[in-house]
Amino acid sequence: MNNVNDLNKKVLEWVVGQGYPLEMKVATSFRNRGFEVIQSHYYPDPENNNLREIDIVAITPEYTGLIDVSFVIECKSSKKKPWVLFTSEHTLEGLNIFFSYCINSDSAREILIEKEMETGVKLPWMKKSGRVAYGLTQAFTTGSDVTFKASTGVLKAAISRKRILGEKGYSPFIFVFPVIVVDGKIFECFIDKHGELSIQQFYHGFYYFPFDVAGEFGTCIQILTVNGIDEFTEQAKNVSDALLSLLKKDVEKKLKTILP
């Protein structure tokens, strides 16, 4: 019996060490908000078509299939080595807010631009105030940049999802939000109003990652700690509901053209 208990303990320690509890906790939080969740999802790399893995895809339920609002999430365990975001109030100056919002299809972006010109779009996360990150690293490390690998991976997963849905004609209105959840601390580094270098701990921020992937523009990746996951998934639900509500009439109009 002791041998069985010892093996159970060793296996549990290995599971915890590999970071699986983080992925399970994040997936559970999205499910609790009503999202459809896929764990350990494989996608074709948009640059070379090789299969890659992303930890979680959370999809907003939508009965028509004409709108896809989803979140692709990379989970990273980093308890001993905090992540540091370098931020500025000027990061997004001169950038198109629709490209920096998320990875979206041409039809989705055109609709948002049209509605912005008509009445102004007031969607959560669309117009970001305050400081946005322009750089990201992991403290106390040298050599391989874990943060760059995570950022490129989650961005590729988002672009791949948009392409697959668009090419197969599943959804004309596609919104994919790339997210990284860290099981550890996150710090923000910036120049304060006195011109001094300042650093402080925080829990959720936007990182503009202008990495070109197979001719596709980069976008803002959301970085957060697992301690803020329930608050984040509540925000994600609000964003999804707002997009579904905003495009309701356009979806109804589209349905009339395809239904007998």
Protein Blocks (a to p, Z undefined) as FASTA:
>chain_A
ZZmmmmmmmmmmmmmmnommmmmmmmmmmmmnopacdehiacddfklopacddfbdcddd
dfklpaccdddddddddfklccdddddfklmgoiafklmmpccdfklmmmmmmmmmmnop
adehklcghjddfbdcdehiehjafklmmmmmmmmmmmmmmmmmmmnomambdcdddddd
dedddddddddfkopacddddfbdcdddfbdeehiacdddddddfklmmmmmmmmmmmmm
mmmmmmmmmmmmmmmmmpZZ
